[in-house]
Amino acid sequence: MHDFCFTIPYGILLIVGGFIGYLKKGSIASLAGGAGTGLLVVLAGFISLKAFEKKKTSLLATLLETGFFFLSLVIGLDRVFVWIHWSGIRFW
């Protein structure tokens, strides 16, 4: 399975999620974050697809995809820690 098989649909999902957030709550931040990030992820997948068609690899696509993976991981962990803090759970 190639990376663009995941990044292009994931980017489209981010774009749709941004628009849904905007339509439901009127959130410009949701629109900008979802659609902006989604467009960059789709762009990375498209660059990777074009490089694959030429039987090459794209350093730019790899850096974009890896950067978004780590960014989403950090944001996800941050949300978990905020939830733990506000729910009053103590581990130490």
N, C-alpha and C positions, 0 to 999 in steps of 0.2 A: 504494500500500500504506500502510495506516495504522499508527501506532505500536503500538496495542494488539494488532495481529496478531502482533507479535513479543514484546511484553512478557508477555502472559498465558502463552503456551507456555514462554517462558524461565523465568518464575517457577515454573511447575509443575515444570520440569526441575530447578531449584534445590531445591525442596522434596523431590522424589524423591531427588536426590543426597544431601541431608542425612540422609534416612532410611536410605539404603543405607550411608552412612558409619557411622551409628549401629549398624545391624544387623551389619555386618561387623567393626567394630573396637570397638564399644561407646563411641564417641566422642561425648560430650555436646556438645563444641564443634562438631563437624560437624553434629549435629542442630540446635543453636541457630543456628549460622551459616547453614546451608543453608535450614532451614525458616523461620527468622526473616526472612532476606533475601528468600527466595522469596515469602513472604506479602506483604511490602511491595511487591515488584515486581508481583505479581498485583493488589494493591490499586491501584497506579498505573495499570495497564492497564485495570482495571475503571472507575476514575474517568474515564480518557480515553475509554473506550467510551461511558459515559453522557453525557459532554459532546458526543461526536460525534453521538449520537442526537438531541441538542437543537440540533445545528448550531452548536455553540460550541467554544471551546478551553478547556482547563483548565490554569491556571498551576501548580497543585499537582502534577498528573500530570506535566507537563513537567519541573518541578524534580526530582521523585523519579526519573524515568527518566534524566535527564541526570546527576544525582548518582550513581546506581548505575553508569552507564557509566564515568564518570571514576574512581570508586572501584575498579571491577574492572580498569580499565586500570593504575592505580597498583599494585594488589596483584599483577597479572600481571607488571609490569616489575620489581617488587621480588623476586619469585620467580626471575626470570631472572638478576638480578644476584647473588642468593644462590647460585644454581647455578654461575655463572661463578666466584665467589669460592671456593667449596668444591671445584670441579674443578681449580683451579690455573691456569686460563687467564689469561694476562696480555696486555693490549692496549697498555699503556703502560709 
